[in-house]
Amino acid sequence: MSYRISLLTLILTGLLSVASQAGIVLSPPVQEIDIHRGRASTFTYSASNNGDETETVQFKIMNMDITVDGRPYATDTTYDRGCADWITIEPAEVVLEPLKSTTITGTIDVPRDAEGSYYAMLIVSVNQEEIKMDEGGAGFVVQNQVGVVLMATTKTARSQAILYPDTLMIYPDGEQAERTQNVFGTGASWEIVLPIRNEGNAHTKAKGDLSLWSSAGVRLETVPLVSGQGYILPGRTRNFRAKGSGSLTNGYYVMSFNLRTDEGRTISENMPFSIRDGEVFFNETIDETEELLRAAMPRFRLRQPVLERKLTPGGDSYLAINMQNTSNDTIVLRPQKMEWFIDGNGLSNFDHEFAPHGRSATAWIELIEEEVVLLPKRSVSVKTKIHTPDQELAGEYYAAITFQPDGVDPTMLDNFRGARTQLLILKGPDEGTASGNIDSIYVDKRITDDGPVCDLRFSVFNSGNKYCYVDGKITLEKEIAPGMYDFFNDALVFGGRQTIIMPNSNHGFLLSIPNLPTGKYRAIFRVAYEMDQGAYSTYRVFKM
């Protein structure tokens, strides 16, 4: 039985400023090793002094916990998922001269009964600066320290994350402070905070989106649900935030959210609420929002939301779509062919006629059944025919079939296609290739109450003929002499298995770097878009 441990760089405002002050940097930013039950395994990393003074560096392992906003912090208290006692570091202290590096070896000894995920934090202190905690235990008083987070997970069927949504919170204009009432601010951008609790024994990563509809059935906005890298630790709650572009007036609304984990699980919910005199009242409805809720809740479940099939040119084949009625009522569904594409924000879109990726298979689909009758709590298999054209097929082609229920306003259904849509990925004999590259890079600088922030905006374009995942990182180097750059801080990561880019399509990203000291920098972008391919890289030079 094997385990995997991830060594993730702790990317916090304080720690970024630490790297520039003390000049101590740990690498690689992400390290994964396989270990075995009851055995000791080793891992190594590099500690570098990028400053101009000789530093005495000490290493200490502590248990780790995390705040609802995803801030890891070291703790002396017992966290039932802490693994600091399993780990030793050699050497525990080194003297690093300027622009020198050394290799540090860590040993992790996993107990035989370990199951799920466990966490620790490796603290690097400079010149015997004492490790300090704030009084609330919310994080470090980071002066001359830098650290990395260790996440160890047993890879067994019993190790899993089980997610549940908690009480929704609404803040005016992105306000972070706790409030006794849920209110919208007048004339400000609304922000919804969705706490997600992990009742399982392993961590997961999640990302998703949140949509708001008015009682008139108009979708007001769909915005990303963001929470840093999206890690949700077992036994802990993580806040996911969605921020709109303006305020909401008095009225009745429906909110719908979808979160997807790296393991392919989905958590979603639809919630009505009203606003009166700036105060929010949950679960209040009128006839119009009741109609919206009927449209939002499909009452049936597709066994496989995404079906992949390999095709033979010039041949016909059949596809079985399996679904189950989850309600106590008989449901009548009418299938409809749709174009399917994923936009630059990673959201699935459906259209009757147009797919911007230019790889549509919708015309190949023949719907055999005009209506599908689902008896209460029963399952059914819907047969669909695929007429594959007699031509050379390379890469992937896409289509979707939406199942429209009777008794619901069809104009309302347009807003809620995703929950009742079968996605199809059809592959030719040549399964094709993906080709990811950086399409554009913009550097913006802004001043906040917490100091200067550098925003890196960029997009990744897939010029291949099959979809791909994007797994990337940005490494910063600072100019130390004209034309000469040196490693500055650990890499910022972006993307992941949830970030899918279709052929001839792009995906936009925004990474913000706080508190960069004045100087000239080179940002190196690396994008891996297939597991068996090398990474694409480019760079951008900018000044702070």
Summary of the structure (lengths in Angstrom):
residues: 544
radius of gyration: 25.7
end to end distance: 49.1
largest distance: 76.7
contacts: 1786
relative contact order: 0.11
helix: 7%
strand: 57%
